Amino acid sequence: MGPLIGLLAFIGAGVAWMFFAFQPEYANKRALSVFNWTVLGACAMICLAWAFNMKLVLKGENFEKFKLAFMFIGMLGIECVWLTVMFLLRNFWIFKPPRRGSW
């Protein structure tokens, strides 16, 4: 499971870089900052809920060796999906670009 965690960590770092590097330049900087920090806070809360759920679901001696790996795999997967969806919503719907010319 180590290579899977490493791959997901690499992909997660790329998604986080994408989320912060490609911000809409026409948006209000303060509103954009509030949105970004809110997205990160919500992601942290969802990941903590996942970790707590895995701790409860995988209790027992048989699952003890898998518990930490499943926690990390789930949290990294949640982070990748969450930041990708929020990136698309932020750049193309919430802070959408102004229309060019009208008919």
GUPAPA-919217 format. One line per field, with one value per atom (N, C-alpha, C, O): residue number from 1; atom name; y, z negated, x negated. Coordinates in steps of 0.001 Angstrom, whole numbers, plus 500000, padded with zeros to 6 digits. Layout:
REM residues N
num <- [NUM:...];
atome <- [CA:...];
y <- [Y:...];
z <- [Z:...];
x <- [X:...];
REM end
This chain:
REM residues 103
num <- [1:1:1:1:2:2:2:2:3:3:3:3:4:4:4:4:5:5:5:5:6:6:6:6:7:7:7:7:8:8:8:8:9:9:9:9:10:10:10:10:11:11:11:11:12:12:12:12:13:13:13:13:14:14:14:14:15:15:15:15:16:16:16:16:17:17:17:17:18:18:18:18:19:19:19:19:20:20:20:20:21:21:21:21:22:22:22:22:23:23:23:23:24:24:24:24:25:25:25:25:26:26:26:26:27:27:27:27:28:28:28:28:29:29:29:29:30:30:30:30:31:31:31:31:32:32:32:32:33:33:33:33:34:34:34:34:35:35:35:35:36:36:36:36:37:37:37:37:38:38:38:38:39:39:39:39:40:40:40:40:41:41:41:41:42:42:42:42:43:43:43:43:44:44:44:44:45:45:45:45:46:46:46:46:47:47:47:47:48:48:48:48:49:49:49:49:50:50:50:50:51:51:51:51:52:52:52:52:53:53:53:53:54:54:54:54:55:55:55:55:56:56:56:56:57:57:57:57:58:58:58:58:59:59:59:59:60:60:60:60:61:61:61:61:62:62:62:62:63:63:63:63:64:64:64:64:65:65:65:65:66:66:66:66:67:67:67:67:68:68:68:68:69:69:69:69:70:70:70:70:71:71:71:71:72:72:72:72:73:73:73:73:74:74:74:74:75:75:75:75:76:76:76:76:77:77:77:77:78:78:78:78:79:79:79:79:80:80:80:80:81:81:81:81:82:82:82:82:83:83:83:83:84:84:84:84:85:85:85:85:86:86:86:86:87:87:87:87:88:88:88:88:89:89:89:89:90:90:90:90:91:91:91:91:92:92:92:92:93:93:93:93:94:94:94:94:95:95:95:95:96:96:96:96:97:97:97:97:98:98:98:98:99:99:99:99:100:100:100:100:101:101:101:101:102:102:102:102:103:103:103:103];
atome <- [N:CA:C:O:N:CA:C:O:N:CA:C:O:N:CA:C:O:N:CA:C:O:N:CA:C:O:N:CA:C:O:N:CA:C:O:N:CA:C:O:N:CA:C:O:N:CA:C:O:N:CA:C:O:N:CA:C:O:N:CA:C:O:N:CA:C:O:N:CA:C:O:N:CA:C:O:N:CA:C:O:N:CA:C:O:N:CA:C:O:N:CA:C:O:N:CA:C:O:N:CA:C:O:N:CA:C:O:N:CA:C:O:N:CA:C:O:N:CA:C:O:N:CA:C:O:N:CA:C:O:N:CA:C:O:N:CA:C:O:N:CA:C:O:N:CA:C:O:N:CA:C:O:N:CA:C:O:N:CA:C:O:N:CA:C:O:N:CA:C:O:N:CA:C:O:N:CA:C:O:N:CA:C:O:N:CA:C:O:N:CA:C:O:N:CA:C:O:N:CA:C:O:N:CA:C:O:N:CA:C:O:N:CA:C:O:N:CA:C:O:N:CA:C:O:N:CA:C:O:N:CA:C:O:N:CA:C:O:N:CA:C:O:N:CA:C:O:N:CA:C:O:N:CA:C:O:N:CA:C:O:N:CA:C:O:N:CA:C:O:N:CA:C:O:N:CA:C:O:N:CA:C:O:N:CA:C:O:N:CA:C:O:N:CA:C:O:N:CA:C:O:N:CA:C:O:N:CA:C:O:N:CA:C:O:N:CA:C:O:N:CA:C:O:N:CA:C:O:N:CA:C:O:N:CA:C:O:N:CA:C:O:N:CA:C:O:N:CA:C:O:N:CA:C:O:N:CA:C:O:N:CA:C:O:N:CA:C:O:N:CA:C:O:N:CA:C:O:N:CA:C:O:N:CA:C:O:N:CA:C:O:N:CA:C:O:N:CA:C:O:N:CA:C:O:N:CA:C:O:N:CA:C:O:N:CA:C:O:N:CA:C:O:N:CA:C:O:N:CA:C:O:N:CA:C:O:N:CA:C:O:N:CA:C:O:N:CA:C:O:N:CA:C:O:N:CA:C:O:N:CA:C:O];
y <- [498804:500000:501259:502359:501089:502235:502974:504202:502244:502944:503695:504764:503122:503809:505103:506122:505071:506285:507314:508503:506872:507785:508412:509608:507604:508117:509124:510184:508786:509714:510995:512069:510902:512104:512983:514208:512368:513119:513801:514977:513063:513634:514726:515768:514500:515492:516782:517873:516656:517850:518602:519833:517877:518523:519224:520320:518603:519213:520462:521476:520390:521564:522697:523863:522351:523375:524004:525224:523169:523666:524597:525633:524223:525012:526413:527383:526535:527846:528583:529810:527899:528560:529181:530232:528552:529023:529643:529067:530823:531542:532570:533126:532826:533825:535221:535676:535892:537208:538333:539407:538120:539167:539165:540034:538220:538116:539050:539444:539391:540177:539340:538215:539883:539108:538700:537604:539557:539227:538108:537166:538213:537171:535847:534782:535915:534711:534054:532829:534866:534343:533687:532621:534312:533726:532408:531438:532359:531124:530021:528886:530351:529348:528767:527551:529621:529132:528361:527424:528744:527993:526604:525625:526511:525213:524320:523133:524879:524087:523643:522514:524528:524163:523066:522142:523169:522138:520809:519753:520851:519633:518994:517773:519796:519263:518620:517569:519233:518646:517339:516393:517277:516033:514937:513788:515291:514299:513824:512644:514721:514308:513388:512423:513678:512794:511427:510409:511384:510103:509321:508118:510012:509334:508782:507661:509550:509079:507874:506918:507915:506801:505543:504456:505670:504513:503961:502751:504848:504399:503564:502589:503954:503209:501934:500897:502006:500862:499763:498579:500140:499163:498888:498695:498867:498527:497010:496324:496530:495093:494707:495449:493567:493133:492760:492908:492282:491854:493018:492857:494183:495321:496364:497392:496122:497129:497533:498704:496585:496916:497692:498325:497653:498377:499738:500555:499984:501186:502465:503321:502603:503819:503994:505108:502902:502997:503431:504278:502858:503250:504691:505388:505136:506541:507465:508406:507198:508066:507985:509010:506796:506642:507401:508106:507258:507956:509460:510189:509931:511382:511997:513080:511318:511842:511804:512713:510765:510705:511795:512423:512015:513088:514430:515259:514655:515930:516153:517254:515119:515255:515580:516492:514849:515060:516403:517149:516714:517944:519179:520079:519228:520408:520526:521639:519414:519477:520022:520877:519535:520012:521489:522268:521877:523278:524185:525337:523687:524452:524752:525887:523731:523925:524849:525719:524664:525542:526979:527912:527153:528505:529235:530389:528584:529285:529439:530369:528548:528596:528859:528996:528932:529188:530286:531240:530181:531162:532476:533537:532417:533611:533538:533622:533382:533181:534433:535546:534250:535395:536275:535798:537565:538453:538101:537624:538341:538056:539078:540264:538604:539480:539798:538907:541015:541432:540794:539666:541503:540953:541223:542192:540375:540523:541237:541465];
z <- [500000:500000:500000:500238:499732:499705:501038:501062:502162:503449:503781:504391:503371:503612:502812:503325:501574:500753:501342:501383:501798:502428:503695:503929:504518:505749:505438:506059:504481:504112:503493:503707:502732:502167:503279:503219:504293:505432:506206:506555:506470:507177:506329:506857:505040:504141:504100:504062:504109:504143:505458:505472:506551:507844:507887:508436:507318:507293:506414:506771:505260:504381:505067:504946:505789:506533:507598:507766:508318:509346:508740:509318:507573:506932:506594:506754:506127:505734:506858:506809:507856:508924:509977:510529:510260:511328:510750:510834:510161:509596:510608:511360:510632:511584:511230:510095:512212:511934:511883:511362:512400:512438:511188:511040:510289:509079:507996:508002:507071:505905:505057:504678:504761:504079:502668:502220:501972:500610:500625:499837:501510:501619:502059:501597:502942:503400:502265:502145:501438:500292:499281:498750:499016:498100:498652:497907:499931:500551:500447:500096:500754:500715:499316:499162:498297:496926:496444:495656:496907:496552:497178:496533:498409:499087:498353:498155:497953:497233:495864:495440:495178:493888:494019:493207:495038:495264:495627:495194:496405:496763:495516:495363:494637:493399:492533:491936:492455:491649:492245:491510:493564:494213:493992:493731:494095:493881:492429:492175:491480:490077:489824:489068:490449:490312:490908:490351:492030:492634:491699:491507:491122:490218:489002:488572:488448:487301:487695:486928:488876:489361:489533:489140:490106:490274:488929:488766:487976:486644:486001:485302:486243:485672:486453:485857:487758:488588:488513:488472:488495:488532:487148:487013:486143:484827:484684:485127:484081:483930:484296:484982:483843:484062:485512:485978:486226:487607:488548:489531:488253:489156:488696:489353:487595:487019:487985:488029:488757:489657:490887:491555:491196:492366:492027:492919:490770:490364:490823:491448:490524:490874:492391:492900:493103:494560:495185:496079:494721:495260:494908:495693:493740:493374:494353:494868:494615:495510:496945:497618:497419:498788:498956:499947:498002:498072:498002:498765:497081:496939:498176:498612:498736:499950:501140:501971:501225:502287:502146:503130:500922:500669:501035:501656:500660:500966:502470:502952:503212:504673:505327:506148:504971:505579:505142:505971:503860:503325:503951:504409:503971:504526:506033:506552:506740:508174:508453:509321:507726:507914:507534:508249:506424:505999:506954:507154:507540:508549:509746:510219:510226:511377:511039:511834:509869:509466:509304:509739:508674:508416:509707:509877:510618:511806:512897:513699:512947:514072:513683:514557:512382:511994:510944:511139:509856:508776:509160:509065:509591:510036:511547:512058:512248:513695:514389:513902:515524:516240:516819:517138:516948:517551:519023:519698:519495:520903:521803:521483:522910:523889:524991:525725:525106:526160:526009:525530:526409:526347:527670:528367:527989:529260:529038:529984];
x <- [499192:500000:499150:499649:497867:496969:496882:496967:496712:496661:497955:497922:499097:500369:500451:500913:500010:500010:499052:499372:497882:496933:497486:497310:498158:498755:499862:499940:500708:501780:501228:501790:500144:499520:498959:499073:498353:497822:498953:498851:500022:501169:501820:502210:501940:502523:501717:502285:500386:499540:499737:499756:499881:500130:501479:501595:502484:503816:503812:504412:503133:503041:502283:502658:501214:500483:501378:501386:502133:503041:504084:504410:504607:505652:505154:505894:503908:503394:502680:502596:502168:501423:502335:502012:503460:504333:505595:506680:505440:506572:507058:506257:508359:508866:508355:508498:507760:507166:508191:507890:509370:510398:511260:512120:511057:511883:511357:510191:512241:511872:510912:511237:509740:508698:509121:508787:509843:510269:511316:511232:512284:513306:512684:513092:511706:511014:510234:510217:509593:508854:509795:509486:510932:511910:512425:512562:512709:513181:512129:512452:510862:509799:509630:509520:509608:509436:510657:510528:511834:513042:513007:513382:512567:512454:511454:511713:510323:509329:509847:509599:510560:511143:512188:512232:513024:514038:513375:513835:512313:511582:510979:511024:510424:509850:510925:510689:512101:513181:513685:513968:513798:514232:513194:513549:511905:510851:510808:510565:511040:511093:512281:512169:513410:514571:514270:514684:513557:513167:512247:512423:511267:510331:511065:510793:511984:512766:513621:513735:514215:515025:514170:514596:512987:512116:511669:511509:511469:511070:512175:511901:513423:514541:514858:515147:514805:515168:514106:514443:512851:511765:511182:509974:512011:511470:511474:512396:510462:510290:508871:508168:508467:507092:506811:505682:507816:507608:507316:506592:507872:507760:506751:506591:506077:505183:504069:503693:503535:502430:502886:502068:504181:504693:505283:505511:505528:506254:505553:506180:504281:503555:503446:503571:503217:503107:504432:504446:505544:506849:507191:507834:506767:506991:506284:506887:504994:504234:504733:504845:505031:505533:506848:507038:507742:509027:508878:509511:508036:507867:507210:507601:506227:505595:506553:506547:507371:508376:509423:509815:509873:510846:510246:510912:508997:508341:508243:508507:507867:507735:509072:509157:510099:511419:512001:512522:511919:512509:511869:512573:510533:509875:510088:510171:510178:510447:511842:512013:512830:514204:514309:514940:513701:513760:512988:513374:511914:511181:512075:512139:512759:513641:514810:515165:515404:516503:516035:516709:514873:514363:514043:514436:513339:512864:513912:513826:514903:515834:517285:518140:517576:518957:519062:519815:518343:518467:517792:518408:516536:515812:515637:514521:516739:516660:516141:516337:515480:514923:516031:517120:515731:516729:516939:516027:518134:518437:517771:517702:517292:516652:517640:518069:517989:518909:520283:520408:521275:522623:523326:523025:524238:524954:526221:526975];
REM end
